[in-house]
């Protein structure tokens, strides 16, 4: 169990928890927003498909005219080109629509998941270690309260973790108090820092 983990107070952990939750929710919401906005661009692909289909239909209609004797010779060739171009435009619209959907998913996941996962990857192990430490002290508290060894342990933890002004408010010389067996005030301060109370 690392010493850095044990330095957190219950109040600091609550604020960090709130910050982590806000961070995760903000990034996930941003990822959903990015996904939605990029996916909305598929409307453009739909319009391109409609234009391509209309051009293709126009080419087919001109193809009918191209089949007429006397006037249809060069129109028939032109109609085939128009029909082919319309089919290519419609196919391009379908391809771009599929590409936009893929980009929307990748961008949404990248923006929404990666920053959230990174902070959770960094914070959760520290949070779990802190919780184990507090749970171990809480579990020992009912049976060990008043035990000089346990009280001394808590008092020493207080001298390691509390700021100087808090230590001075508890005792003029915290280390001399510990050496003299006066653990109660420092032990209580350590329990308060962890969010625990004596039974």
N, CA and C atoms as an extended XYZ file, in Angstrom:
597
Properties=species:S:1:pos:R:3:atomname:S:1:resname:S:1:resid:I:1 pbc="F F F"
N         0.849       -1.185        0.000 N   UNK     1
C         0.000        0.000        0.000 CA  UNK     1
C         0.887        1.240        0.000 C   UNK     1
N         0.731        2.085       -0.988 N   UNK     2
C         1.655        3.203       -1.113 CA  UNK     2
C         1.313        4.302       -0.121 C   UNK     2
N         2.354        4.995        0.339 N   UNK     3
C         2.157        6.087        1.283 CA  UNK     3
C         1.389        7.240        0.679 C   UNK     3
N         1.564        7.466       -0.639 N   UNK     4
C         0.864        8.573       -1.294 CA  UNK     4
C        -0.641        8.358       -1.237 C   UNK     4
N        -1.076        7.125       -1.394 N   UNK     5
C        -2.499        6.813       -1.332 CA  UNK     5
C        -3.062        7.150        0.038 C   UNK     5
N        -2.317        6.846        1.084 N   UNK     6
C        -2.804        7.055        2.437 CA  UNK     6
C        -2.840        8.524        2.831 C   UNK     6
N        -2.204        9.390        2.066 N   UNK     7
C        -2.189       10.814        2.402 CA  UNK     7
C        -3.522       11.496        2.135 C   UNK     7
N        -4.366       10.901        1.303 N   UNK     8
C        -5.649       11.520        0.995 CA  UNK     8
C        -6.559       11.514        2.215 C   UNK     8
N        -7.323       12.583        2.342 N   UNK     9
C        -8.355       12.593        3.376 CA  UNK     9
C        -9.673       12.172        2.732 C   UNK     9
N       -10.638       11.810        3.565 N   UNK    10
C       -11.943       11.402        3.043 CA  UNK    10
C       -12.575       12.543        2.251 C   UNK    10
N       -12.399       13.761        2.731 N   UNK    11
C       -12.965       14.922        2.033 CA  UNK    11
C       -12.308       15.110        0.672 C   UNK    11
N       -10.983       14.985        0.624 N   UNK    12
C       -10.280       15.126       -0.656 CA  UNK    12
C       -10.711       14.041       -1.630 C   UNK    12
N       -10.882       12.829       -1.144 N   UNK    13
C       -11.305       11.725       -2.013 CA  UNK    13
C       -12.697       11.983       -2.567 C   UNK    13
N       -13.604       12.522       -1.735 N   UNK    14
C       -14.949       12.846       -2.237 CA  UNK    14
C       -14.878       13.872       -3.356 C   UNK    14
N       -14.067       14.917       -3.188 N   UNK    15
C       -13.934       15.939       -4.225 CA  UNK    15
C       -13.290       15.375       -5.498 C   UNK    15
N       -12.300       14.511       -5.313 N   UNK    16
C       -11.677       13.888       -6.484 CA  UNK    16
C       -12.685       12.986       -7.188 C   UNK    16
N       -13.473       12.234       -6.426 N   UNK    17
C       -14.513       11.393       -7.026 CA  UNK    17
C       -15.472       12.226       -7.864 C   UNK    17
N       -15.906       13.354       -7.304 N   UNK    18
C       -16.819       14.236       -8.037 CA  UNK    18
C       -16.149       14.738       -9.311 C   UNK    18
N       -14.891       15.153       -9.194 N   UNK    19
C       -14.163       15.632      -10.372 CA  UNK    19
C       -14.030       14.565      -11.440 C   UNK    19
N       -13.736       13.334      -11.030 N   UNK    20
C       -13.601       12.238      -11.997 CA  UNK    20
C       -14.936       11.957      -12.677 C   UNK    20
N       -16.019       11.942      -11.908 N   UNK    21
C       -17.341       11.702      -12.495 CA  UNK    21
C       -17.689       12.803      -13.494 C   UNK    21
N       -17.447       14.058      -13.131 N   UNK    22
C       -17.725       15.176      -14.048 CA  UNK    22
C       -16.876       15.036      -15.308 C   UNK    22
N       -15.602       14.702      -15.138 N   UNK    23
C       -14.692       14.512      -16.283 CA  UNK    23
C       -15.231       13.441      -17.228 C   UNK    23
N       -15.588       12.287      -16.672 N   UNK    24
C       -16.063       11.168      -17.496 CA  UNK    24
C       -17.361       11.535      -18.204 C   UNK    24
N       -18.316       12.115      -17.465 N   UNK    25
C       -19.603       12.477      -18.068 CA  UNK    25
C       -19.407       13.521      -19.162 C   UNK    25
N       -18.544       14.514      -18.926 N   UNK    26
C       -18.316       15.568      -19.924 CA  UNK    26
C       -17.728       14.985      -21.201 C   UNK    26
N       -16.738       14.101      -21.080 N   UNK    27
C       -16.118       13.529      -22.284 CA  UNK    27
C       -17.061       12.588      -23.015 C   UNK    27
N       -17.837       11.804      -22.273 N   UNK    28
C       -18.792       10.906      -22.929 CA  UNK    28
C       -19.858       11.733      -23.656 C   UNK    28
N       -20.350       12.792      -23.018 N   UNK    29
C       -21.341       13.662      -23.667 CA  UNK    29
C       -20.751       14.319      -24.916 C   UNK    29
N       -19.496       14.764      -24.817 N   UNK    30
C       -18.845       15.367      -25.983 CA  UNK    30
C       -18.682       14.339      -27.100 C   UNK    30
N       -18.334       13.106      -26.737 N   UNK    31
C       -18.210       12.048      -27.743 CA  UNK    31
C       -19.531       11.780      -28.450 C   UNK    31
N       -20.624       11.743      -27.688 N   UNK    32
C       -21.949       11.543      -28.292 CA  UNK    32
C       -22.289       12.709      -29.213 C   UNK    32
N       -21.970       13.924      -28.785 N   UNK    33
C       -22.237       15.102      -29.607 CA  UNK    33
C       -21.440       15.061      -30.914 C   UNK    33
N       -20.159       14.708      -30.825 N   UNK    34
C       -19.324       14.599      -32.030 CA  UNK    34
C       -19.882       13.523      -32.957 C   UNK    34
N       -20.235       12.350      -32.388 N   UNK    35
C       -20.812       11.277      -33.193 CA  UNK    35
C       -22.077       11.754      -33.905 C   UNK    35
N       -22.958       12.414      -33.156 N   UNK    36
C       -24.227       12.881      -33.726 CA  UNK    36
C       -24.004       13.899      -34.840 C   UNK    36
N       -23.115       14.872      -34.597 N   UNK    37
C       -22.889       15.922      -35.598 CA  UNK    37
C       -22.243       15.376      -36.868 C   UNK    37
N       -21.276       14.476      -36.711 N   UNK    38
C       -20.643       13.914      -37.909 CA  UNK    38
C       -21.634       13.019      -38.652 C   UNK    38
N       -22.405       12.238      -37.909 N   UNK    39
C       -23.374       11.345      -38.546 CA  UNK    39
C       -24.442       12.134      -39.294 C   UNK    39
N       -24.737       13.341      -38.827 N   UNK    40
C       -25.730       14.175      -39.504 CA  UNK    40
C       -25.286       14.543      -40.923 C   UNK    40
N       -23.988       14.459      -41.170 N   UNK    41
C       -23.485       14.784      -42.506 CA  UNK    41
C       -23.880       13.732      -43.542 C   UNK    41
N       -24.398       12.595      -43.099 N   UNK    42
C       -24.867       11.588      -44.059 CA  UNK    42
C       -26.042       12.126      -44.873 C   UNK    42
N       -26.680       13.182      -44.389 N   UNK    43
C       -27.755       13.813      -45.167 CA  UNK    43
C       -27.211       14.296      -46.513 C   UNK    43
N       -25.977       14.797      -46.502 N   UNK    44
C       -25.360       15.229      -47.762 CA  UNK    44
C       -25.201       14.051      -48.715 C   UNK    44
N       -24.789       12.913      -48.184 N   UNK    45
C       -24.651       11.713      -49.017 CA  UNK    45
C       -26.004       11.307      -49.585 C   UNK    45
N       -27.042       11.421      -48.753 N   UNK    46
C       -28.391       11.112      -49.232 CA  UNK    46
C       -28.791       12.020      -50.376 C   UNK    46
N       -28.445       13.307      -50.276 N   UNK    47
C       -28.748       14.248      -51.362 CA  UNK    47
C       -27.978       13.897      -52.626 C   UNK    47
N       -26.706       13.501      -52.460 N   UNK    48
C       -25.899       13.112      -53.626 CA  UNK    48
C       -26.502       11.873      -54.289 C   UNK    48
N       -26.973       10.926      -53.482 N   UNK    49
C       -27.613        9.729      -54.047 CA  UNK    49
C       -28.860       10.117      -54.832 C   UNK    49
N       -29.655       11.038      -54.286 N   UNK    50
C       -30.867       11.486      -54.987 CA  UNK    50
C       -30.521       12.147      -56.318 C   UNK    50
N       -29.484       13.013      -56.300 N   UNK    51
C       -29.066       13.684      -57.539 CA  UNK    51
C       -28.581       12.654      -58.552 C   UNK    51
N       -27.759       11.705      -58.086 N   UNK    52
C       -27.252       10.665      -58.982 CA  UNK    52
C       -28.375        9.835      -59.582 C   UNK    52
N       -29.370        9.500      -58.761 N   UNK    53
C       -30.515        8.722      -59.255 CA  UNK    53
C       -31.310        9.532      -60.274 C   UNK    53
N       -31.484       10.829      -59.999 N   UNK    54
C       -32.218       11.686      -60.935 CA  UNK    54
C       -31.475       11.793      -62.265 C   UNK    54
N       -30.157       11.944      -62.219 N   UNK    55
C       -29.368       12.035      -63.454 CA  UNK    55
C       -29.456       10.715      -64.222 C   UNK    55
N       -29.373        9.609      -63.491 N   UNK    56
C       -29.469        8.293      -64.123 CA  UNK    56
C       -30.832        8.121      -64.797 C   UNK    56
N       -31.901        8.536      -64.093 N   UNK    57
C       -33.251        8.449      -64.673 CA  UNK    57
C       -33.374        9.331      -65.911 C   UNK    57
N       -32.742       10.490      -65.871 N   UNK    58
C       -32.757       11.386      -67.023 CA  UNK    58
C       -32.061       10.727      -68.218 C   UNK    58
N       -30.925       10.099      -67.935 N   UNK    59
C       -30.219        9.383      -69.001 CA  UNK    59
C       -31.059        8.269      -69.588 C   UNK    59
N       -31.789        7.538      -68.733 N   UNK    60
C       -32.651        6.467      -69.226 CA  UNK    60
C       -33.786        7.031      -70.085 C   UNK    60
N       -34.331        8.181      -69.643 N   UNK    61
C       -35.412        8.808      -70.416 CA  UNK    61
C       -34.899        9.278      -71.775 C   UNK    61
N       -33.691        9.850      -71.779 N   UNK    62
C       -33.115       10.271      -73.058 CA  UNK    62
C       -32.774        9.067      -73.936 C   UNK    62
N       -32.476        7.932      -73.292 N   UNK    63
C       -32.191        6.705      -74.036 CA  UNK    63
C       -33.388        6.265      -74.865 C   UNK    63
N       -34.595        6.520      -74.332 N   UNK    64
C       -35.816        6.196      -75.087 CA  UNK    64
C       -35.877        7.044      -76.342 C   UNK    64
N       -35.545        8.346      -76.175 N   UNK    65
C       -35.540        9.257      -77.332 CA  UNK    65
C       -34.430        8.841      -78.302 C   UNK    65
N       -33.317        8.375      -77.732 N   UNK    66
C       -32.188        7.960      -78.580 CA  UNK    66
C       -32.518        6.772      -79.445 C   UNK    66
N       -33.531        6.023      -79.096 N   UNK    67
C       -33.934        4.868      -79.899 CA  UNK    67
C       -34.804        5.232      -81.081 C   UNK    67
N       -35.232        6.478      -81.167 N   UNK    68
C       -36.095        6.904      -82.286 CA  UNK    68
C       -35.267        7.095      -83.562 C   UNK    68
N       -35.823        6.685      -84.699 N   UNK    69
C       -35.081        6.880      -85.946 CA  UNK    69
C       -34.961        8.363      -86.296 C   UNK    69
N       -33.960        8.712      -87.013 N   UNK    70
C       -33.640       10.049      -87.514 CA  UNK    70
C       -33.061       10.973      -86.433 C   UNK    70
N       -33.703       11.088      -85.270 N   UNK    71
C       -33.235       12.054      -84.275 CA  UNK    71
C       -32.451       11.411      -83.143 C   UNK    71
N       -32.441       10.110      -83.051 N   UNK    72
C       -31.914        9.473      -81.860 CA  UNK    72
C       -30.465        9.067      -81.889 C   UNK    72
N       -29.756        9.148      -82.968 N   UNK    73
C       -28.399        8.627      -83.062 CA  UNK    73
C       -27.450        9.169      -82.015 C   UNK    73
N       -27.156       10.441      -82.062 N   UNK    74
C       -26.192       11.025      -81.122 CA  UNK    74
C       -26.791       11.192      -79.724 C   UNK    74
N       -28.111       11.327      -79.654 N   UNK    75
C       -28.763       11.450      -78.337 CA  UNK    75
C       -28.622       10.149      -77.564 C   UNK    75
N       -28.674        9.017      -78.232 N   UNK    76
C       -28.550        7.715      -77.568 CA  UNK    76
C       -27.194        7.571      -76.898 C   UNK    76
N       -26.117        7.983      -77.584 N   UNK    77
C       -24.784        7.917      -76.977 CA  UNK    77
C       -24.687        8.850      -75.768 C   UNK    77
N       -25.224       10.043      -75.961 N   UNK    78
C       -25.210       11.034      -74.880 CA  UNK    78
C       -26.026       10.530      -73.684 C   UNK    78
N       -27.155        9.910      -73.924 N   UNK    79
C       -28.017        9.380      -72.854 CA  UNK    79
C       -27.300        8.279      -72.087 C   UNK    79
N       -26.546        7.418      -72.788 N   UNK    80
C       -25.807        6.356      -72.109 CA  UNK    80
C       -24.750        6.950      -71.183 C   UNK    80
N       -24.081        8.006      -71.637 N   UNK    81
C       -23.073        8.673      -70.791 CA  UNK    81
C       -23.726        9.287      -69.551 C   UNK    81
N       -24.886        9.919      -69.756 N   UNK    82
C       -25.590       10.547      -68.625 CA  UNK    82
C       -26.040        9.483      -67.625 C   UNK    82
N       -26.571        8.372      -68.144 N   UNK    83
C       -27.018        7.300      -67.252 CA  UNK    83
C       -25.847        6.719      -66.455 C   UNK    83
N       -24.715        6.517      -67.120 N   UNK    84
C       -23.527        5.995      -66.446 CA  UNK    84
C       -23.034        6.963      -65.377 C   UNK    84
N       -23.013        8.269      -65.725 N   UNK    85
C       -22.569        9.290      -64.764 CA  UNK    85
C       -23.492        9.327      -63.554 C   UNK    85
N       -24.799        9.229      -63.769 N   UNK    86
C       -25.752        9.223      -62.665 CA  UNK    86
C       -25.538        8.035      -61.748 C   UNK    86
N       -25.271        6.851      -62.327 N   UNK    87
C       -25.021        5.653      -61.512 CA  UNK    87
C       -23.748        5.829      -60.687 C   UNK    87
N       -22.713        6.435      -61.292 N   UNK    88
C       -21.453        6.659      -60.555 CA  UNK    88
C       -21.648        7.641      -59.401 C   UNK    88
N       -22.431        8.689      -59.654 N   UNK    89
C       -22.688        9.681      -58.592 CA  UNK    89
C       -23.467        9.032      -57.444 C   UNK    89
N       -24.473        8.222      -57.770 N   UNK    90
C       -25.256        7.554      -56.723 CA  UNK    90
C       -24.371        6.596      -55.924 C   UNK    90
N       -23.508        5.836      -56.601 N   UNK    91
C       -22.601        4.916      -55.907 CA  UNK    91
C       -21.625        5.684      -55.025 C   UNK    91
N       -21.139        6.816      -55.508 N   UNK    92
C       -20.232        7.653      -54.717 CA  UNK    92
C       -20.934        8.170      -53.458 C   UNK    92
N       -22.201        8.554      -53.595 N   UNK    93
C       -22.974        9.005      -52.440 CA  UNK    93
C       -23.143        7.907      -51.406 C   UNK    93
N       -23.387        6.674      -51.867 N   UNK    94
C       -23.533        5.552      -50.938 CA  UNK    94
C       -22.209        5.271      -50.219 C   UNK    94
N       -21.105        5.310      -50.966 N   UNK    95
C       -19.791        5.074      -50.350 CA  UNK    95
C       -19.459        6.148      -49.323 C   UNK    95
N       -19.718        7.409      -49.687 N   UNK    96
C       -19.394        8.490      -48.747 CA  UNK    96
C       -20.272        8.412      -47.504 C   UNK    96
N       -21.524        7.994      -47.658 N   UNK    97
C       -22.408        7.834      -46.499 CA  UNK    97
C       -21.880        6.782      -45.542 C   UNK    97
N       -21.417        5.654      -46.095 N   UNK    98
C       -20.863        4.602      -45.245 CA  UNK    98
C       -19.581        5.088      -44.563 C   UNK    98
N       -18.745        5.833      -45.295 N   UNK    99
C       -17.515        6.371      -44.712 CA  UNK    99
C       -17.798        7.371      -43.604 C   UNK    99
N       -18.795        8.217      -43.800 N   UNK   100
C       -19.154        9.208      -42.776 CA  UNK   100
C       -19.643        8.510      -41.511 C   UNK   100
N       -20.426        7.436      -41.676 N   UNK   101
C       -20.909        6.701      -40.500 CA  UNK   101
C       -19.746        6.075      -39.732 C   UNK   101
N       -18.771        5.511      -40.477 N   UNK   102
C       -17.597        4.925      -39.808 CA  UNK   102
C       -16.800        6.000      -39.065 C   UNK   102
N       -16.595        7.140      -39.723 N   UNK   103
C       -15.844        8.241      -39.089 CA  UNK   103
C       -16.586        8.742      -37.854 C   UNK   103
N       -17.902        8.811      -37.921 N   UNK   104
C       -18.695        9.272      -36.770 CA  UNK   104
C       -18.495        8.352      -35.580 C   UNK   104
N       -18.509        7.045      -35.827 N   UNK   105
C       -18.334        6.081      -34.728 CA  UNK   105
C       -16.933        6.191      -34.152 C   UNK   105
N       -15.915        6.217      -35.034 N   UNK   106
C       -14.528        6.283      -34.557 CA  UNK   106
C       -14.274        7.584      -33.799 C   UNK   106
N       -14.730        8.703      -34.346 N   UNK   107
C       -14.513        9.994      -33.677 CA  UNK   107
C       -15.278       10.066      -32.363 C   UNK   107
N       -16.509        9.591      -32.348 N   UNK   108
C       -17.292        9.611      -31.115 CA  UNK   108
C       -16.651        8.770      -30.022 C   UNK   108
N       -16.193        7.565      -30.399 N   UNK   109
C       -15.519        6.713      -29.409 CA  UNK   109
C       -14.194        7.317      -28.964 C   UNK   109
N       -13.448        7.866      -29.932 N   UNK   110
C       -12.149        8.458      -29.587 CA  UNK   110
C       -12.286        9.635      -28.632 C   UNK   110
N       -13.247       10.484      -28.902 N   UNK   111
C       -13.440       11.664      -28.050 CA  UNK   111
C       -14.115       11.279      -26.731 C   UNK   111
N       -15.089       10.382      -26.793 N   UNK   112
C       -15.867       10.071      -25.594 CA  UNK   112
C       -15.250        9.043      -24.671 C   UNK   112
N       -14.524        8.091      -25.229 N   UNK   113
C       -14.043        6.978      -24.412 CA  UNK   113
C       -12.591        7.151      -23.972 C   UNK   113
N       -11.709        7.556      -24.863 N   UNK   114
C       -10.284        7.586      -24.516 CA  UNK   114
C        -9.948        8.486      -23.325 C   UNK   114
N       -10.376        9.756      -23.289 N   UNK   115
C       -10.043       10.570      -22.106 CA  UNK   115
C       -10.682       10.034      -20.823 C   UNK   115
N       -11.914        9.538      -20.937 N   UNK   116
C       -12.584        8.980      -19.755 CA  UNK   116
C       -11.864        7.727      -19.275 C   UNK   116
N       -11.497        6.856      -20.216 N   UNK   117
C       -10.810        5.622      -19.838 CA  UNK   117
C        -9.443        5.921      -19.238 C   UNK   117
N        -8.762        6.930      -19.770 N   UNK   118
C        -7.428        7.253      -19.260 CA  UNK   118
C        -7.496        7.729      -17.805 C   UNK   118
N        -8.440        8.605      -17.492 N   UNK   119
C        -8.530        9.099      -16.114 CA  UNK   119
C        -8.959        7.970      -15.175 C   UNK   119
N        -9.848        7.102      -15.640 N   UNK   120
C       -10.252        5.973      -14.803 CA  UNK   120
C        -9.090        5.001      -14.608 C   UNK   120
N        -8.315        4.782      -15.648 N   UNK   121
C        -7.155        3.893      -15.571 CA  UNK   121
C        -6.142        4.417      -14.551 C   UNK   121
N        -5.985        5.741      -14.486 N   UNK   122
C        -5.029        6.328      -13.549 CA  UNK   122
C        -5.592        6.437      -12.131 C   UNK   122
N        -6.875        6.757      -12.015 N   UNK   123
C        -7.441        7.058      -10.702 CA  UNK   123
C        -7.954        5.834       -9.948 C   UNK   123
N        -8.571        4.897      -10.653 N   UNK   124
C        -9.203        3.775       -9.951 CA  UNK   124
C        -8.230        2.961       -9.088 C   UNK   124
N        -7.014        2.645       -9.552 N   UNK   125
C        -6.114        1.907       -8.654 CA  UNK   125
C        -5.777        2.672       -7.374 C   UNK   125
N        -5.588        3.989       -7.495 N   UNK   126
C        -5.307        4.812       -6.313 CA  UNK   126
C        -6.516        4.815       -5.385 C   UNK   126
N        -7.692        4.938       -5.977 N   UNK   127
C        -8.930        4.974       -5.183 CA  UNK   127
C        -9.152        3.645       -4.465 C   UNK   127
N        -8.874        2.552       -5.152 N   UNK   128
C        -9.058        1.230       -4.541 CA  UNK   128
C        -8.078        1.035       -3.384 C   UNK   128
N        -6.822        1.450       -3.593 N   UNK   129
C        -5.838        1.321       -2.498 CA  UNK   129
C        -6.253        2.160       -1.297 C   UNK   129
N        -6.716        3.387       -1.526 N   UNK   130
C        -7.155        4.248       -0.425 CA  UNK   130
C        -8.331        3.598        0.309 C   UNK   130
N        -9.270        3.056       -0.454 N   UNK   131
C       -10.446        2.440        0.155 CA  UNK   131
C       -10.045        1.227        0.999 C   UNK   131
N        -9.087        0.450        0.518 N   UNK   132
C        -8.612       -0.707        1.292 CA  UNK   132
C        -7.983       -0.254        2.606 C   UNK   132
N        -7.204        0.812        2.547 N   UNK   133
C        -6.564        1.325        3.761 CA  UNK   133
C        -7.623        1.769        4.773 C   UNK   133
N        -8.590        2.539        4.315 N   UNK   134
C        -9.647        3.025        5.211 CA  UNK   134
C       -10.460        1.843        5.747 C   UNK   134
N       -10.750        0.879        4.894 N   UNK   135
C       -11.512       -0.291        5.334 CA  UNK   135
C       -10.738       -1.090        6.389 C   UNK   135
N        -9.421       -1.195        6.204 N   UNK   136
C        -8.606       -1.928        7.182 CA  UNK   136
C        -8.639       -1.235        8.540 C   UNK   136
N        -8.531        0.094        8.532 N   UNK   137
C        -8.594        0.839        9.800 CA  UNK   137
C        -9.990        0.717       10.404 C   UNK   137
N       -11.026        0.837        9.575 N   UNK   138
C       -12.408        0.738       10.072 CA  UNK   138
C       -12.684       -0.643       10.657 C   UNK   138
N       -12.134       -1.670       10.010 N   UNK   139
C       -12.344       -3.036       10.495 CA  UNK   139
C       -11.644       -3.259       11.834 C   UNK   139
N       -10.459       -2.663       12.000 N   UNK   140
C        -9.700       -2.831       13.246 CA  UNK   140
C       -10.248       -1.962       14.365 C   UNK   140
N       -10.955       -0.918       14.046 N   UNK   141
C       -11.385        0.074       15.037 CA  UNK   141
C       -12.240       -0.499       16.167 C   UNK   141
N       -13.268       -1.268       15.906 N   UNK   142
C       -14.095       -1.743       17.039 CA  UNK   142
C       -13.322       -2.592       18.050 C   UNK   142
N       -12.469       -3.453       17.560 N   UNK   143
C       -11.762       -4.334       18.487 CA  UNK   143
C       -10.490       -3.738       19.055 C   UNK   143
N        -9.936       -2.706       18.376 N   UNK   144
C        -8.640       -2.176       18.799 CA  UNK   144
C        -8.710       -0.791       19.415 C   UNK   144
N        -9.895       -0.180       19.432 N   UNK   145
C       -10.000        1.152       20.025 CA  UNK   145
C        -9.559        1.083       21.479 C   UNK   145
N        -8.664        1.928       21.855 N   UNK   146
C        -8.126        1.917       23.213 CA  UNK   146
C        -6.858        1.091       23.341 C   UNK   146
N        -6.583        0.233       22.360 N   UNK   147
C        -5.340       -0.542       22.361 CA  UNK   147
C        -4.189        0.417       22.107 C   UNK   147
N        -3.194        0.486       23.017 N   UNK   148
C        -2.106        1.451       22.871 CA  UNK   148
C        -1.355        1.335       21.538 C   UNK   148
N        -1.150        0.122       21.047 N   UNK   149
C        -0.425       -0.042       19.785 CA  UNK   149
C        -1.217        0.558       18.625 C   UNK   149
N        -2.521        0.300       18.600 N   UNK   150
C        -3.374        0.838       17.541 CA  UNK   150
C        -3.477        2.358       17.645 C   UNK   150
N        -3.667        2.847       18.861 N   UNK   151
C        -3.757        4.299       19.074 CA  UNK   151
C        -2.445        4.979       18.654 C   UNK   151
N        -1.319        4.358       19.000 N   UNK   152
C        -0.025        4.919       18.609 CA  UNK   152
C         0.121        4.924       17.084 C   UNK   152
N        -0.330        3.845       16.434 N   UNK   153
C        -0.286        3.777       14.971 CA  UNK   153
C        -1.069        4.943       14.369 C   UNK   153
N        -2.289        5.154       14.853 N   UNK   154
C        -3.114        6.251       14.336 CA  UNK   154
C        -2.457        7.602       14.599 C   UNK   154
N        -1.896        7.776       15.798 N   UNK   155
C        -1.247        9.046       16.141 CA  UNK   155
C        -0.047        9.287       15.221 C   UNK   155
N         0.741        8.246       14.973 N   UNK   156
C         1.893        8.403       14.066 CA  UNK   156
C         1.440        8.714       12.639 C   UNK   156
N         0.348        8.085       12.200 N   UNK   157
C        -0.186        8.390       10.855 CA  UNK   157
C        -0.616        9.855       10.795 C   UNK   157
N        -1.177       10.342       11.895 N   UNK   158
C        -1.587       11.756       11.924 CA  UNK   158
C        -0.382       12.662       11.755 C   UNK   158
N         0.726       12.336       12.418 N   UNK   159
C         1.919       13.187       12.281 CA  UNK   159
C         2.494       13.110       10.871 C   UNK   159
N         2.246       12.014       10.165 N   UNK   160
C         2.741       11.871        8.791 CA  UNK   160
C         1.850       12.565        7.771 C   UNK   160
N         0.575       12.723        8.081 N   UNK   161
C        -0.374       13.172        7.062 CA  UNK   161
C        -0.982       14.552        7.309 C   UNK   161
N        -1.110       14.949        8.545 N   UNK   162
C        -1.773       16.230        8.831 CA  UNK   162
C        -0.817       17.399        8.613 C   UNK   162
N        -1.352       18.535        8.185 N   UNK   163
C        -0.499       19.716        8.042 CA  UNK   163
C        -0.034       20.232        9.415 C   UNK   163
N         1.045       20.960        9.403 N   UNK   164
C         1.685       21.428       10.632 CA  UNK   164
C         0.728       22.215       11.520 C   UNK   164
N        -0.064       23.108       10.948 N   UNK   165
C        -0.953       23.930       11.777 CA  UNK   165
C        -1.987       23.066       12.512 C   UNK   165
N        -2.490       21.994       11.864 N   UNK   166
C        -3.432       21.102       12.541 CA  UNK   166
C        -2.744       20.328       13.658 C   UNK   166
N        -1.504       19.887       13.394 N   UNK   167
C        -0.762       19.170       14.439 CA  UNK   167
C        -0.530       20.063       15.647 C   UNK   167
N        -0.127       21.324       15.410 N   UNK   168
C         0.138       22.264       16.509 CA  UNK   168
C        -1.147       22.586       17.273 C   UNK   168
N        -2.265       22.557       16.598 N   UNK   169
C        -3.533       22.809       17.289 CA  UNK   169
C        -3.882       21.642       18.218 C   UNK   169
N        -3.395       20.457       17.877 N   UNK   170
C        -3.673       19.279       18.703 CA  UNK   170
C        -2.684       19.126       19.849 C   UNK   170
N        -1.439       19.536       19.594 N   UNK   171
C        -0.405       19.355       20.619 CA  UNK   171
C         0.752       20.299       20.326 C   UNK   171
N         1.356       20.847       21.384 N   UNK   172
C         2.520       21.721       21.190 CA  UNK   172
C         3.686       20.952       20.576 C   UNK   172
N         3.848       19.704       20.973 N   UNK   173
C         4.908       18.851       20.433 CA  UNK   173
C         4.312       17.460       20.214 C   UNK   173
N         3.775       17.216       19.016 N   UNK   174
C         3.096       15.949       18.753 CA  UNK   174
C         3.983       14.727       18.986 C   UNK   174
N         5.252       14.810       18.635 N   UNK   175
C         6.148       13.658       18.775 CA  UNK   175
C         6.444       13.361       20.258 C   UNK   175
N         6.549       14.414       21.057 N   UNK   176
C         6.737       14.203       22.497 CA  UNK   176
C         5.461       13.621       23.106 C   UNK   176
N         4.305       14.055       22.604 N   UNK   177
C         3.041       13.508       23.097 CA  UNK   177
C         2.965       12.008       22.798 C   UNK   177
N         3.385       11.626       21.593 N   UNK   178
C         3.386       10.206       21.241 CA  UNK   178
C         4.367        9.449       22.130 C   UNK   178
N         5.551        9.996       22.305 N   UNK   179
C         6.557        9.337       23.149 CA  UNK   179
C         6.060        9.196       24.582 C   UNK   179
N         5.260       10.159       25.039 N   UNK   180
C         4.723       10.110       26.401 CA  UNK   180
C         3.448        9.285       26.517 C   UNK   180
N         2.978        8.708       25.419 N   UNK   181
C         1.780        7.868       25.470 CA  UNK   181
C         0.478        8.625       25.337 C   UNK   181
N         0.521        9.907       24.960 N   UNK   182
C        -0.690       10.715       24.787 CA  UNK   182
C        -1.104       10.649       23.310 C   UNK   182
N        -1.895        9.634       22.969 N   UNK   183
C        -2.222        9.374       21.571 CA  UNK   183
C        -3.604        9.870       21.166 C   UNK   183
N        -4.478       10.062       22.104 N   UNK   184
C        -5.913       10.198       21.818 CA  UNK   184
C        -6.231       11.311       20.823 C   UNK   184
N        -5.749       12.516       21.046 N   UNK   185
C        -6.110       13.643       20.172 CA  UNK   185
C        -5.603       13.415       18.746 C   UNK   185
N        -4.368       12.945       18.636 N   UNK   186
C        -3.810       12.698       17.306 CA  UNK   186
C        -4.530       11.530       16.622 C   UNK   186
N        -4.829       10.477       17.386 N   UNK   187
C        -5.543        9.325       16.813 CA  UNK   187
C        -6.927        9.745       16.334 C   UNK   187
N        -7.616       10.566       17.121 N   UNK   188
C        -8.942       11.052       16.711 CA  UNK   188
C        -8.846       11.898       15.442 C   UNK   188
N        -7.795       12.708       15.345 N   UNK   189
C        -7.615       13.535       14.149 CA  UNK   189
C        -7.386       12.663       12.921 C   UNK   189
N        -6.634       11.582       13.071 N   UNK   190
C        -6.409       10.663       11.946 CA  UNK   190
C        -7.710        9.976       11.550 C   UNK   190
N        -8.493        9.561       12.520 N   UNK   191
C        -9.781        8.943       12.208 CA  UNK   191
C       -10.696        9.938       11.486 C   UNK   191
N       -10.710       11.178       11.954 N   UNK   192
C       -11.533       12.201       11.297 CA  UNK   192
C       -11.064       12.429        9.859 C   UNK   192
N        -9.762       12.410        9.646 N   UNK   193
C        -9.218       12.597        8.288 CA  UNK   193
C        -9.694       11.486        7.354 C   UNK   193
N        -9.823       10.292        7.901 N   UNK   194
C       -10.274        9.155        7.103 CA  UNK   194
C       -11.787        9.057        7.007 C   UNK   194
N       -12.495        9.947        7.707 N   UNK   195
C       -13.963        9.898        7.697 CA  UNK   195
C       -14.537        8.822        8.590 C   UNK   195
N       -13.765        8.436        9.624 N   UNK   196
C       -14.195        7.378       10.538 CA  UNK   196
C       -14.465        7.956       11.923 C   UNK   196
N       -15.272        7.219       12.696 N   UNK   197
C       -15.557        7.620       14.081 CA  UNK   197
C       -15.384        6.411       14.982 C   UNK   197
N       -15.059        6.694       16.207 N   UNK   198
C       -14.939        5.600       17.181 CA  UNK   198
C       -16.317        4.999       17.440 C   UNK   198
N       -16.355        3.699       17.698 N   UNK   199
C       -17.661        3.067       17.981 CA  UNK   199
C       -18.209        3.540       19.317 C   UNK   199
